[in-house]
């Protein structure tokens, strides 16, 4: 078996708000938008999906309380990214920090409360 990619899916109760967050606040782009209930968000070579649902994602509190994540976005230049996010009024849940596993990371929440880590290898 050959796996050529993995596409995560996040739930949203407000598709327009989520698309605005990912495009205007994070600078990502819309890959596709299907009948206003399903969308693909592109960042570089990566894509993840958003699905419109009636109820808030039940994992949001669990993930936040346990310091887990919904998405881990590998990147470079975390310090500069943190500054860009602050300039776009995106609150940092956890500011730039280095980890015991040799990464530099920041943590944010999206418009729905999903926990996103942005990290770079040191």
URKAGI-V690810 format. One line per field, one symbol per residue. ss: DSSP state (a for helix, b for strand, c for the rest). phi: phi as a letter, one per 30 degrees, with the letter a starting at -180 (. if undefined). psi: psi as a letter, one per 40 degrees, with the letter a starting at -180 (. if undefined). A space follows every 50 residues. Layout:
ss->???
phi->???
psi->???
This chain:
ss->ccccccccbbbbccaaaaaaaaaaacccbbbbbbcccbbbbbbccbbbbb bbccccccaaaaaaacccccbbbbcccaaaaaaaaaaccccccbbbbbcc ccbbbbbbbcccccbbbbbbbc
phi->.ccclbbdbcdbcbddddddeddddcidbddabchhbbbcccbidcbbcc bdbdbeeddededddchcbcbccdabiedddedddedcicdcdbdeaccd cibcbbbbcddcjdccccbbdd
psi->hhheihhihiiiegdddddddddddeeaihdihhfeehihhhhbeihiih hhidiiheeddddddefaidhhhhaifddddddddddefhhhdhihiiie ffihiihiiadeeihhhhiih.
